[in-house]
Amino acid sequence: MSGTGGNIRINLDGVVSTRPSAGRQVYGFSILFCNGFLEATKVYVGYGQRQRQTGLPSTEFETTCMQLVQAFRTELRHLGQSGEMVAMFSLLHADQVELGIDRNRYVIGPDDGLFDRKHVLIPDVLLPAEQTVEAAMKPLFDLVWQASGIPRSLNYNEAGERIP
C-alpha cells in the first residue's frame, strides 16, 4: 500500500512483503494468502489539526486504496478471474485519529472528522468487476467518512462522481 518495495518472503500463510522504515520499524505489510485472499496495511503517522496523535489524509488514503484495488483487479484478471472482490477496512486506534479534511474548503462542525470509538471496523463492501474502481470504492469511503461524523466522502460530488 505504500508504493515502495519491501522485504518479501514465503511463510505458512502465503507470501508476505513488509515495508520497514528507518530503524527497521515496519510501517506496513501485504500478504497474498494461499487461498487467494489479499491483505494490505499501512501505518499512518503524523499529527492532526486537533492535537490527535495521527492524521488520516482523506484524499491520499482514498487514492492509495483505489490504486491498490486497481492493482489487485489487474492481477486477478491476469490470473483469469473476474476482478470482483470484497473490500474490508479497519482503522485501529481510531480514537487517536483525525480524518484529514481541508476545513477551509468545507463547512463542517468542530468535531467532524473525529472518530468516536477505539476501532472502526467497516462492514464488507462488494466491489463489482463491471464498475470503475472510483464508483466501486465510493460506498466504502462514504462509510469511513460517516464514522468520523460526515455524511459522505467529500471527494465525490453530489452525483457520486469522483472530484479530480
Secondary structure by P-SEA (a helix, b strand, c coil): ccccccbbbbccccbbbbbbccccccccccccccccbbbbbbbbbccccccccccccaaaaaaaaaaaaaaaaaaaaaacccccbbbbbbbcccccccccccccccccccccccccccbbbbccccccccccccccaaaaaaaaaaaacccccccccccccccc
